Amino acid sequence: MRPRRYPYSGKKESTFVKADPELVEKILRNISFLEHLQVVLATKL
């Protein structure tokens, strides 16, 4: 039997991606943008 403490374990990520793919895309773009900024700043220093 599964513990009832975690009824949604394993389904969270797939549900989130299905629910709002545009939001996920925006988040991924923001992350890559921030990484790019860090690289630019690091090369200037």
CHARMM-style PDB file with segment names, atoms N, HN, CA, C and O in Angstrom:
ATOM      1  N   MET     1       0.834  -1.211   0.000  1.00  0.00      PROA
ATOM      2  CA  MET     1       0.000   0.000   0.000  1.00  0.00      PROA
ATOM      3  C   MET     1       0.863   1.253   0.000  1.00  0.00      PROA
ATOM      4  O   MET     1       1.937   1.277   0.600  1.00  0.00      PROA
ATOM      5  N   ARG     2       0.393   2.279  -0.667  1.00  0.00      PROA
ATOM      6  HN  ARG     2      -0.480   2.259  -1.155  1.00  0.00      PROA
ATOM      7  CA  ARG     2       1.142   3.538  -0.715  1.00  0.00      PROA
ATOM      8  C   ARG     2       0.779   4.411   0.484  1.00  0.00      PROA
ATOM      9  O   ARG     2      -0.369   4.417   0.930  1.00  0.00      PROA
ATOM     10  N   PRO     3       1.756   5.143   1.000  1.00  0.00      PROA
ATOM     11  CA  PRO     3       1.449   6.090   2.083  1.00  0.00      PROA
ATOM     12  C   PRO     3       0.548   7.209   1.579  1.00  0.00      PROA
ATOM     13  O   PRO     3       0.725   7.694   0.461  1.00  0.00      PROA
ATOM     14  N   ARG     4      -0.411   7.617   2.391  1.00  0.00      PROA
ATOM     15  HN  ARG     4      -0.555   7.223   3.298  1.00  0.00      PROA
ATOM     16  CA  ARG     4      -1.382   8.622   1.941  1.00  0.00      PROA
ATOM     17  C   ARG     4      -0.835  10.032   2.083  1.00  0.00      PROA
ATOM     18  O   ARG     4      -1.506  11.000   1.725  1.00  0.00      PROA
ATOM     19  N   ARG     5       0.379  10.151   2.605  1.00  0.00      PROA
ATOM     20  HN  ARG     5       0.923   9.364   2.896  1.00  0.00      PROA
ATOM     21  CA  ARG     5       0.953  11.486   2.785  1.00  0.00      PROA
ATOM     22  C   ARG     5       1.253  12.146   1.445  1.00  0.00      PROA
ATOM     23  O   ARG     5       1.141  13.365   1.310  1.00  0.00      PROA
ATOM     24  N   TYR     6       1.636  11.341   0.453  1.00  0.00      PROA
ATOM     25  HN  TYR     6       1.728  10.351   0.563  1.00  0.00      PROA
ATOM     26  CA  TYR     6       2.043  11.908  -0.836  1.00  0.00      PROA
ATOM     27  C   TYR     6       1.111  11.420  -1.937  1.00  0.00      PROA
ATOM     28  O   TYR     6       1.493  10.559  -2.728  1.00  0.00      PROA
ATOM     29  N   PRO     7      -0.107  11.955  -2.001  1.00  0.00      PROA
ATOM     30  CA  PRO     7      -1.053  11.476  -3.021  1.00  0.00      PROA
ATOM     31  C   PRO     7      -0.693  11.929  -4.426  1.00  0.00      PROA
ATOM     32  O   PRO     7      -1.108  11.301  -5.400  1.00  0.00      PROA
ATOM     33  N   TYR     8       0.071  13.009  -4.550  1.00  0.00      PROA
ATOM     34  HN  TYR     8       0.408  13.520  -3.758  1.00  0.00      PROA
ATOM     35  CA  TYR     8       0.352  13.563  -5.883  1.00  0.00      PROA
ATOM     36  C   TYR     8       1.779  13.288  -6.347  1.00  0.00      PROA
ATOM     37  O   TYR     8       2.186  13.771  -7.404  1.00  0.00      PROA
ATOM     38  N   SER     9       2.542  12.521  -5.573  1.00  0.00      PROA
ATOM     39  HN  SER     9       2.211  12.129  -4.714  1.00  0.00      PROA
ATOM     40  CA  SER     9       3.944  12.303  -5.953  1.00  0.00      PROA
ATOM     41  C   SER     9       4.019  11.599  -7.301  1.00  0.00      PROA
ATOM     42  O   SER     9       3.318  10.618  -7.547  1.00  0.00      PROA
ATOM     43  N   GLY    10       4.889  12.121  -8.176  1.00  0.00      PROA
ATOM     44  HN  GLY    10       5.459  12.918  -7.976  1.00  0.00      PROA
ATOM     45  CA  GLY    10       5.050  11.511  -9.487  1.00  0.00      PROA
ATOM     46  C   GLY    10       4.180  12.148 -10.551  1.00  0.00      PROA
ATOM     47  O   GLY    10       4.474  12.028 -11.740  1.00  0.00      PROA
ATOM     48  N   LYS    11       3.108  12.827 -10.143  1.00  0.00      PROA
ATOM     49  HN  LYS    11       2.870  12.924  -9.176  1.00  0.00      PROA
ATOM     50  CA  LYS    11       2.214  13.429 -11.130  1.00  0.00      PROA
ATOM     51  C   LYS    11       2.399  14.939 -11.216  1.00  0.00      PROA
ATOM     52  O   LYS    11       1.908  15.569 -12.153  1.00  0.00      PROA
ATOM     53  N   LYS    12       3.087  15.514 -10.269  1.00  0.00      PROA
ATOM     54  HN  LYS    12       3.486  15.002  -9.508  1.00  0.00      PROA
ATOM     55  CA  LYS    12       3.204  16.976 -10.201  1.00  0.00      PROA
ATOM     56  C   LYS    12       3.793  17.555 -11.487  1.00  0.00      PROA
ATOM     57  O   LYS    12       3.186  18.429 -12.108  1.00  0.00      PROA
ATOM     58  N   GLU    13       4.956  17.080 -11.883  1.00  0.00      PROA
ATOM     59  HN  GLU    13       5.449  16.370 -11.379  1.00  0.00      PROA
ATOM     60  CA  GLU    13       5.676  17.705 -12.998  1.00  0.00      PROA
ATOM     61  C   GLU    13       4.883  17.603 -14.299  1.00  0.00      PROA
ATOM     62  O   GLU    13       4.712  18.598 -15.002  1.00  0.00      PROA
ATOM     63  N   SER    14       4.402  16.407 -14.618  1.00  0.00      PROA
ATOM     64  HN  SER    14       4.542  15.598 -14.047  1.00  0.00      PROA
ATOM     65  CA  SER    14       3.696  16.231 -15.889  1.00  0.00      PROA
ATOM     66  C   SER    14       2.429  17.078 -15.916  1.00  0.00      PROA
ATOM     67  O   SER    14       2.095  17.664 -16.946  1.00  0.00      PROA
ATOM     68  N   THR    15       1.724  17.145 -14.792  1.00  0.00      PROA
ATOM     69  HN  THR    15       1.995  16.669 -13.955  1.00  0.00      PROA
ATOM     70  CA  THR    15       0.508  17.958 -14.738  1.00  0.00      PROA
ATOM     71  C   THR    15       0.844  19.424 -14.934  1.00  0.00      PROA
ATOM     72  O   THR    15       0.133  20.142 -15.637  1.00  0.00      PROA
ATOM     73  N   PHE    16       1.926  19.868 -14.312  1.00  0.00      PROA
ATOM     74  HN  PHE    16       2.504  19.285 -13.741  1.00  0.00      PROA
ATOM     75  CA  PHE    16       2.330  21.268 -14.418  1.00  0.00      PROA
ATOM     76  C   PHE    16       2.674  21.610 -15.863  1.00  0.00      PROA
ATOM     77  O   PHE    16       2.268  22.657 -16.367  1.00  0.00      PROA
ATOM     78  N   VAL    17       3.416  20.736 -16.528  1.00  0.00      PROA
ATOM     79  HN  VAL    17       3.745  19.885 -16.118  1.00  0.00      PROA
ATOM     80  CA  VAL    17       3.811  20.995 -17.913  1.00  0.00      PROA
ATOM     81  C   VAL    17       2.579  20.999 -18.816  1.00  0.00      PROA
ATOM     82  O   VAL    17       2.467  21.834 -19.714  1.00  0.00      PROA
ATOM     83  N   LYS    18       1.659  20.071 -18.579  1.00  0.00      PROA
ATOM     84  HN  LYS    18       1.750  19.393 -17.850  1.00  0.00      PROA
ATOM     85  CA  LYS    18       0.446  20.018 -19.406  1.00  0.00      PROA
ATOM     86  C   LYS    18      -0.435  21.234 -19.152  1.00  0.00      PROA
ATOM     87  O   LYS    18      -1.086  21.740 -20.067  1.00  0.00      PROA
ATOM     88  N   ALA    19      -0.452  21.700 -17.905  1.00  0.00      PROA
ATOM     89  HN  ALA    19       0.077  21.289 -17.163  1.00  0.00      PROA
ATOM     90  CA  ALA    19      -1.363  22.779 -17.533  1.00  0.00      PROA
ATOM     91  C   ALA    19      -0.980  24.087 -18.219  1.00  0.00      PROA
ATOM     92  O   ALA    19      -1.855  24.802 -18.707  1.00  0.00      PROA
ATOM     93  N   ASP    20       0.310  24.411 -18.264  1.00  0.00      PROA
ATOM     94  HN  ASP    20       1.021  23.830 -17.868  1.00  0.00      PROA
ATOM     95  CA  ASP    20       0.708  25.716 -18.803  1.00  0.00      PROA
ATOM     96  C   ASP    20       2.080  25.636 -19.473  1.00  0.00      PROA
ATOM     97  O   ASP    20       3.075  26.046 -18.876  1.00  0.00      PROA
ATOM     98  N   PRO    21       2.154  25.119 -20.698  1.00  0.00      PROA
ATOM     99  CA  PRO    21       3.448  25.018 -21.390  1.00  0.00      PROA
ATOM    100  C   PRO    21       4.059  26.380 -21.681  1.00  0.00      PROA
ATOM    101  O   PRO    21       5.282  26.514 -21.727  1.00  0.00      PROA
ATOM    102  N   GLU    22       3.215  27.396 -21.878  1.00  0.00      PROA
ATOM    103  HN  GLU    22       2.221  27.286 -21.840  1.00  0.00      PROA
ATOM    104  CA  GLU    22       3.741  28.740 -22.150  1.00  0.00      PROA
ATOM    105  C   GLU    22       4.504  29.270 -20.947  1.00  0.00      PROA
ATOM    106  O   GLU    22       5.563  29.881 -21.091  1.00  0.00      PROA
ATOM    107  N   LEU    23       3.961  29.032 -19.761  1.00  0.00      PROA
ATOM    108  HN  LEU    23       3.101  28.535 -19.643  1.00  0.00      PROA
ATOM    109  CA  LEU    23       4.622  29.490 -18.539  1.00  0.00      PROA
ATOM    110  C   LEU    23       5.976  28.810 -18.387  1.00  0.00      PROA
ATOM    111  O   LEU    23       6.967  29.449 -18.036  1.00  0.00      PROA
ATOM    112  N   VAL    24       6.007  27.506 -18.655  1.00  0.00      PROA
ATOM    113  HN  VAL    24       5.202  26.986 -18.940  1.00  0.00      PROA
ATOM    114  CA  VAL    24       7.269  26.765 -18.565  1.00  0.00      PROA
ATOM    115  C   VAL    24       8.278  27.335 -19.550  1.00  0.00      PROA
ATOM    116  O   VAL    24       9.456  27.494 -19.231  1.00  0.00      PROA
ATOM    117  N   GLU    25       7.796  27.642 -20.759  1.00  0.00      PROA
ATOM    118  HN  GLU    25       6.839  27.513 -21.018  1.00  0.00      PROA
ATOM    119  CA  GLU    25       8.684  28.198 -21.786  1.00  0.00      PROA
ATOM    120  C   GLU    25       9.270  29.528 -21.323  1.00  0.00      PROA
ATOM    121  O   GLU    25      10.465  29.775 -21.482  1.00  0.00      PROA
ATOM    122  N   LYS    26       8.418  30.388 -20.746  1.00  0.00      PROA
ATOM    123  HN  LYS    26       7.447  30.187 -20.616  1.00  0.00      PROA
ATOM    124  CA  LYS    26       8.889  31.691 -20.256  1.00  0.00      PROA
ATOM    125  C   LYS    26       9.950  31.508 -19.186  1.00  0.00      PROA
ATOM    126  O   LYS    26      10.974  32.190 -19.191  1.00  0.00      PROA
ATOM    127  N   ILE    27       9.700  30.577 -18.263  1.00  0.00      PROA
ATOM    128  HN  ILE    27       8.868  30.023 -18.259  1.00  0.00      PROA
ATOM    129  CA  ILE    27      10.659  30.344 -17.175  1.00  0.00      PROA
ATOM    130  C   ILE    27      11.988  29.878 -17.749  1.00  0.00      PROA
ATOM    131  O   ILE    27      13.047  30.354 -17.340  1.00  0.00      PROA
ATOM    132  N   LEU    28      11.934  28.946 -18.697  1.00  0.00      PROA
ATOM    133  HN  LEU    28      11.074  28.559 -19.030  1.00  0.00      PROA
ATOM    134  CA  LEU    28      13.168  28.434 -19.294  1.00  0.00      PROA
ATOM    135  C   LEU    28      13.917  29.550 -20.014  1.00  0.00      PROA
ATOM    136  O   LEU    28      15.143  29.631 -19.940  1.00  0.00      PROA
ATOM    137  N   ARG    29      13.174  30.409 -20.711  1.00  0.00      PROA
ATOM    138  HN  ARG    29      12.178  30.343 -20.771  1.00  0.00      PROA
ATOM    139  CA  ARG    29      13.820  31.526 -21.413  1.00  0.00      PROA
ATOM    140  C   ARG    29      14.482  32.468 -20.423  1.00  0.00      PROA
ATOM    141  O   ARG    29      15.604  32.922 -20.650  1.00  0.00      PROA
ATOM    142  N   ASN    30      13.794  32.765 -19.324  1.00  0.00      PROA
ATOM    143  HN  ASN    30      12.883  32.396 -19.140  1.00  0.00      PROA
ATOM    144  CA  ASN    30      14.353  33.660 -18.313  1.00  0.00      PROA
ATOM    145  C   ASN    30      15.627  33.071 -17.724  1.00  0.00      PROA
ATOM    146  O   ASN    30      16.599  33.790 -17.495  1.00  0.00      PROA
ATOM    147  N   ILE    31      15.623  31.760 -17.479  1.00  0.00      PROA
ATOM    148  HN  ILE    31      14.834  31.176 -17.666  1.00  0.00      PROA
ATOM    149  CA  ILE    31      16.805  31.113 -16.909  1.00  0.00      PROA
ATOM    150  C   ILE    31      17.973  31.225 -17.880  1.00  0.00      PROA
ATOM    151  O   ILE    31      19.081  31.577 -17.477  1.00  0.00      PROA
ATOM    152  N   SER    32      17.737  30.930 -19.148  1.00  0.00      PROA
ATOM    153  HN  SER    32      16.836  30.643 -19.475  1.00  0.00      PROA
ATOM    154  CA  SER    32      18.821  31.003 -20.133  1.00  0.00      PROA
ATOM    155  C   SER    32      19.300  32.440 -20.283  1.00  0.00      PROA
ATOM    156  O   SER    32      20.492  32.680 -20.477  1.00  0.00      PROA
ATOM    157  N   PHE    33      18.377  33.402 -20.194  1.00  0.00      PROA
ATOM    158  HN  PHE    33      17.409  33.207 -20.036  1.00  0.00      PROA
ATOM    159  CA  PHE    33      18.741  34.815 -20.296  1.00  0.00      PROA
ATOM    160  C   PHE    33      19.639  35.214 -19.132  1.00  0.00      PROA
ATOM    161  O   PHE    33      20.635  35.913 -19.318  1.00  0.00      PROA
ATOM    162  N   LEU    34      19.283  34.766 -17.930  1.00  0.00      PROA
ATOM    163  HN  LEU    34      18.474  34.198 -17.779  1.00  0.00      PROA
ATOM    164  CA  LEU    34      20.100  35.082 -16.753  1.00  0.00      PROA
ATOM    165  C   LEU    34      21.480  34.447 -16.880  1.00  0.00      PROA
ATOM    166  O   LEU    34      22.487  35.063 -16.532  1.00  0.00      PROA
ATOM    167  N   GLU    35      21.524  33.206 -17.382  1.00  0.00      PROA
ATOM    168  HN  GLU    35      20.706  32.706 -17.665  1.00  0.00      PROA
ATOM    169  CA  GLU    35      22.820  32.545 -17.560  1.00  0.00      PROA
ATOM    170  C   GLU    35      23.669  33.324 -18.550  1.00  0.00      PROA
ATOM    171  O   GLU    35      24.870  33.493 -18.336  1.00  0.00      PROA
ATOM    172  N   HSD    36      23.069  33.796 -19.618  1.00  0.00      PROA
ATOM    173  HN  HSD    36      22.094  33.659 -19.792  1.00  0.00      PROA
ATOM    174  CA  HSD    36      23.794  34.582 -20.620  1.00  0.00      PROA
ATOM    175  C   HSD    36      24.341  35.859 -19.998  1.00  0.00      PROA
ATOM    176  O   HSD    36      25.484  36.239 -20.254  1.00  0.00      PROA
ATOM    177  N   LEU    37      23.531  36.520 -19.186  1.00  0.00      PROA
ATOM    178  HN  LEU    37      22.603  36.212 -18.978  1.00  0.00      PROA
ATOM    179  CA  LEU    37      23.978  37.747 -18.512  1.00  0.00      PROA
ATOM    180  C   LEU    37      25.186  37.461 -17.629  1.00  0.00      PROA
ATOM    181  O   LEU    37      26.150  38.226 -17.623  1.00  0.00      PROA
ATOM    182  N   GLN    38      25.135  36.365 -16.887  1.00  0.00      PROA
ATOM    183  HN  GLN    38      24.351  35.744 -16.892  1.00  0.00      PROA
ATOM    184  CA  GLN    38      26.246  36.012 -16.002  1.00  0.00      PROA
ATOM    185  C   GLN    38      27.521  35.816 -16.806  1.00  0.00      PROA
ATOM    186  O   GLN    38      28.592  36.265 -16.397  1.00  0.00      PROA
ATOM    187  N   VAL    39      27.409  35.150 -17.945  1.00  0.00      PROA
ATOM    188  HN  VAL    39      26.539  34.786 -18.277  1.00  0.00      PROA
ATOM    189  CA  VAL    39      28.589  34.918 -18.783  1.00  0.00      PROA
ATOM    190  C   VAL    39      29.157  36.242 -19.271  1.00  0.00      PROA
ATOM    191  O   VAL    39      30.370  36.450 -19.241  1.00  0.00      PROA
ATOM    192  N   VAL    40      28.284  37.138 -19.719  1.00  0.00      PROA
ATOM    193  HN  VAL    40      27.299  36.969 -19.743  1.00  0.00      PROA
ATOM    194  CA  VAL    40      28.735  38.443 -20.222  1.00  0.00      PROA
ATOM    195  C   VAL    40      29.427  39.221 -19.113  1.00  0.00      PROA
ATOM    196  O   VAL    40      30.496  39.792 -19.327  1.00  0.00      PROA
ATOM    197  N   LEU    41      28.826  39.247 -17.938  1.00  0.00      PROA
ATOM    198  HN  LEU    41      27.957  38.783 -17.765  1.00  0.00      PROA
ATOM    199  CA  LEU    41      29.422  39.981 -16.818  1.00  0.00      PROA
ATOM    200  C   LEU    41      30.762  39.363 -16.426  1.00  0.00      PROA
ATOM    201  O   LEU    41      31.711  40.081 -16.110  1.00  0.00      PROA
ATOM    202  N   ALA    42      30.840  38.047 -16.447  1.00  0.00      PROA
ATOM    203  HN  ALA    42      30.069  37.464 -16.703  1.00  0.00      PROA
ATOM    204  CA  ALA    42      32.076  37.370 -16.050  1.00  0.00      PROA
ATOM    205  C   ALA    42      33.198  37.694 -17.028  1.00  0.00      PROA
ATOM    206  O   ALA    42      34.342  37.879 -16.616  1.00  0.00      PROA
ATOM    207  N   THR    43      32.883  37.764 -18.321  1.00  0.00      PROA
ATOM    208  HN  THR    43      31.953  37.614 -18.656  1.00  0.00      PROA
ATOM    209  CA  THR    43      33.927  38.037 -19.311  1.00  0.00      PROA
ATOM    210  C   THR    43      34.391  39.487 -19.218  1.00  0.00      PROA
ATOM    211  O   THR    43      35.551  39.785 -19.501  1.00  0.00      PROA
ATOM    212  N   LYS    44      33.490  40.396 -18.823  1.00  0.00      PROA
ATOM    213  HN  LYS    44      32.547  40.154 -18.594  1.00  0.00      PROA
ATOM    214  CA  LYS    44      33.879  41.804 -18.694  1.00  0.00      PROA
ATOM    215  C   LYS    44      34.808  42.011 -17.504  1.00  0.00      PROA
ATOM    216  O   LYS    44      35.715  42.843 -17.550  1.00  0.00      PROA
ATOM    217  N   LEU    45      34.573  41.246 -16.436  1.00  0.00      PROA
ATOM    218  HN  LEU    45      33.836  40.571 -16.399  1.00  0.00      PROA
ATOM    219  CA  LEU    45      35.441  41.355 -15.263  1.00  0.00      PROA
ATOM    220  C   LEU    45      36.730  40.609 -15.555  1.00  0.00      PROA
ATOM    221  OT1 LEU    45      37.622  40.562 -14.707  1.00  0.00      PROA
TER     222      LEU     45
END
